[in-house]
Amino acid sequence: MIDIDVLKLALSKEKGAIKMYQDMLAQHPNLTELLSLLVTEEQKHKMMIEKKIAELTLD
């Protein structure tokens, strides 16, 4: 597996985690603070991976 494929797999996992936490947020409003924090963290990871993918595809 080449680097870009690994990053695309990681990106897919981050997107899945974001959706999972958002779904949990809708079902468990008493955990809003924690789940919102987790969504934010996963979004940061997603952006980092997307940036790296962009860097690798420009080379």
C-alpha positions as CSV (number, residue, x, y, z in Angstrom):
1,M,0.0,0.0,0.0
2,I,1.4,3.4,-1.0
3,D,1.3,6.5,1.3
4,I,-1.6,8.1,-0.4
5,D,-3.7,4.9,-0.1
6,V,-2.9,4.8,3.6
7,L,-4.0,8.4,4.0
8,K,-7.2,7.8,2.1
9,L,-8.0,4.9,4.4
10,A,-7.3,7.0,7.4
11,L,-9.5,9.8,6.0
12,S,-12.3,7.3,5.6
13,K,-11.9,6.2,9.2
14,E,-11.9,9.9,10.4
15,K,-15.1,10.6,8.5
16,G,-16.7,7.5,10.0
17,A,-15.7,8.6,13.5
18,I,-17.2,12.1,12.9
19,K,-20.5,10.6,11.8
20,M,-20.5,8.1,14.7
21,Y,-20.0,10.9,17.3
22,Q,-22.6,13.1,15.6
23,D,-25.1,10.3,15.7
24,M,-24.3,9.6,19.3
25,L,-24.7,13.3,20.0
26,A,-28.3,13.3,18.6
27,Q,-29.1,10.2,20.8
28,H,-27.4,11.3,24.0
29,P,-27.8,15.1,24.5
30,N,-26.6,14.7,28.1
31,L,-23.1,14.0,26.6
32,T,-23.1,17.1,24.4
33,E,-19.9,18.6,25.8
34,L,-17.8,15.4,25.5
35,L,-19.2,14.3,22.1
36,S,-18.8,17.8,20.7
37,L,-15.2,17.8,21.7
38,L,-14.7,14.4,20.1
39,V,-16.3,15.7,16.8
40,T,-14.0,18.7,16.8
41,E,-10.9,16.6,17.4
42,E,-11.9,14.2,14.6
43,Q,-12.5,17.1,12.3
44,K,-9.0,18.4,13.0
45,H,-7.5,15.0,12.2
46,K,-9.6,14.9,8.9
47,M,-8.2,18.4,7.9
48,M,-4.6,17.3,8.7
49,I,-5.0,14.2,6.5
50,E,-6.7,16.1,3.7
51,K,-3.8,18.6,3.8
52,K,-1.2,15.9,3.6
53,I,-3.1,14.2,0.7
54,A,-3.1,17.5,-1.1
55,E,0.7,17.9,-0.6
56,L,1.4,14.5,-1.9
57,T,-0.7,14.9,-5.0
58,L,0.9,18.2,-5.9
59,D,4.4,16.6,-6.0
